Amino acid sequence: MGQEILVVDDDPKTVDLIRLYLEQAGYGVLVAYDGKQALDLVRQKHLDLVVLDVMLPMVEGLEVCRMLRTQSKIPIIMLTAKTTESDKLLGLELGADDYITKPFSPREVVARVRAVLRRSNDEQDLQEMRFGDLVLDVASHEVRVRGVPQHLTPKEFKLLETLAKEPGRAFSRTELLERVFGFDYEGLERTVDVHVMNVRKKIEPDPARPTYILTVYGMGYKFAEGEASA
């Protein structure tokens, strides 16, 4: 059975075009024309990815993204006619995995869907890393702090995993963009800062004085030195 994609846009022509190309690429496609319908389908169906327009009736796209992130790790690609840096960063901060700016080529949508699914389905090392009160379970894609599970988006988890696997090593923002978002990701380096900020809020005792993810000024970030225990 092929992977199931939900396409959400209030323009039927846009939905039909994206559906046509995704189905030709071998994906199953469900559609929704407003935010409420999209939320209902995600709750009812087993879906692998959501292509989500920002401007939607009933519940706007960014709010749909935020709500999905409170209950699911499903990959989300935002469609937006807005091109300013702040608009893109807002979507990423809310947990979107990628964004596509209108007008777009339907072939670009297929390529982005494939790339996001490939990154989210990468084989994980079967191991559990412990750093004091922080536990990173790569096999189950779970993070716990003092025994309490913390919900991280797929990109937040990948960022934390990348840093934690090499404690003490400084990563540039560009390198983190490539490792976490993929070589084909046309994002901004500030995207890394947004994700680091979100991860710190979830794992650090005091996000303003981080002890796990440390800033390397003028370069990027590193995980605090010290070997992980089994």
N, C-alpha and C positions, 0 to 999 in steps of 0.2 A: 504494500500500500504506500503510495507516494506521500510526501509531506504536505500538510494542509496549511494554506496561507489565507489569512483574512485581509481583504482589501476594504478600506473604509474611506469613502469620499462622498460628498453630497452631489457630485456631478456624475450622472449615469454614464455619460460618454467616457469620462476618465476611468471609471470603474470597469466598463466593458473592455476598454483598450488594454488596461493592465491585466485583467482576467484572461483575455485572449492570449497574450504573450506568455503569461505564467503557465497556462494550461498547455500551450505548445511546448514549453520547457519541461513538462512532466509533473507539474505541481497540481494538487487539488486546490480549488479556490472557493472560498465562501465570501460573501459580500455584505456590507452594511452601508447605510446611507446617512446615519446619524450616530452620535456618541453613545446614546442609550442602547441602541441596537447592537453596537459593537461590544459594549460591556456584557450584555446578555449572552452573546455568542461565545465570548471567551470563557464565560462561566459554564456554559452548557457543553461546549465541544472541546476535544483535544486538538489544539492548534500548535503549529510549530513556529509561526512568525506572524506579526501584524504589520501591514503597510497602512499608515494612519495619517490622514490629512489633518492639518492644524485647525482649519476653519470648518467647524461642523455645527449643525443644529442640535438642539436638545442638550448635549454636553460637549463642550469644545474639545478639540483634539489634545491640547496640552493637559487638560484635566483628566481626560481618559488615560493618557500616558501615566500621569501621577497615580491614579487609582489602580491601574494595572500593576504598577510597581509595588504597591502595598500588599499584593496578594499573589504575584506571579513573577517568574524570571523569563517569561516569554520574550524573545527578541522583538524589538520595535524599530521600524524605519519610519521616520516622519516625512510627510510630504508638505512642503511649505512654499508659498509664493513670496514669503519674506526672505530677504537676503542679508539683513544686517547681522553683524557678529553677535549682538546681544540676543537676537531671536534664536540663532542656532545654539548658542551656549545655554539658553533657558531650556530648550528641549533636551539637550544632553544632560543638563543638571537634574532634570526630572526623571532621567533614566533611559532615554532613547539610545539605541545602539548606533544609529546612523541617521542621516537626513538627506533628502533629495529635493533640490530646488526646482520649482516649476518655472517655465516649461521644461519638460524632460523628454528624453527618448525612452520609449518602453523597453528597449534593449538594455538601457542603463538600469532600469528598475530590476530586471531579471538578474543582471550582473551583481547588483548590490544585494539582492535577496540571497543569491548563491554565496556571496562572500560572507555575509552575516551568519548564515546557517553553518557555513564551513567553520567559522571561528567559534561559534557557540557549541558545535558538536565535536570539537577537537578531542582526541583521546586524552584522558587525564591520567596522570601517574597515580597509582594506587598507594597512597601514603597519607599520613596524618602528621602535621607539623605543629609542635607546641612551643610557644614562647611565653613562659610565665602563665598569665591568666588567659592568653590568647591561643585558641586552637583553630588551625586551618585544616579542614578535612577535604583533601583534594578529590577523593573518590566520591564522596556524597555531595560535593560542592557546597559545603556548609562551614560557616564560621561561628565560633562560640567564644564569648567573653565571660569568664567566671561561670561557665556552664550554661549561660543563656544564649540561645541562637540569635544571630544577627542577620537580618535580611540584606544581602548585597545583590546588586544587579549583576548580570553576567560580566559586564565590563569592569565593574568595581572588583569583583572576585578575581578576574584575570590580572588586574593591576596589582592587587595585594599578593597574589600567588607569584607573579613575576618578581616582585621586590623581595618577598620572603624566601624564595629559593636561593637567593644569593645575598645573604646578610652582609652589610658593610660595603657592598659594591654600589658606586654612584651611577645612576642611570640618567642620561640626558632626557629632556622632554621629547625630543625627536625620536630617540630610541624607544621610549615607552609608547609613543604613538604607533610606531611600527609593530612592536611586539603585541600590544593590547588590541589595537584597532585594525591592524593589518597593513601591508605595504600599499594596498590600493586605497587606503582611507585618505580622503582629501580634507582632513580636519585641520583644526587650529591647535597650536601648541598649548593654548590656554585651556583646551579641553582636558588635558592632563591635570591641570591645577584644579579644575572643577571636580573631577573624579577623586583626586586625593583629598580634597576638602570633605567630600561626602563620606569617604571611607573613614577618615579620622573621626567624624562625628559618631560613627558606629562602633569603632574599636578602641579609641583612645580614652583613658580615664579623664583626661582634660585635653580636648582637641586644640586648645590654644597653646598648650605646652606638650606637644606630641612626644611619646617615648618609643613608638614603633616606627612610624614613617617619618623620617627626618628630611628636612629641606637641605639641599646642597646649593648654597647661594650662587647664583650666576650660572647654574648648570641644570639641576633637576632635583631628584630625590634618591634616597637610599633607605633600606630597612636597617634598623639598629643592629649593630654587630652582636654576634653570639649565635652559636649553633642551635638549630632546632633539636628538641628531644623527641623521641618516639612516644 
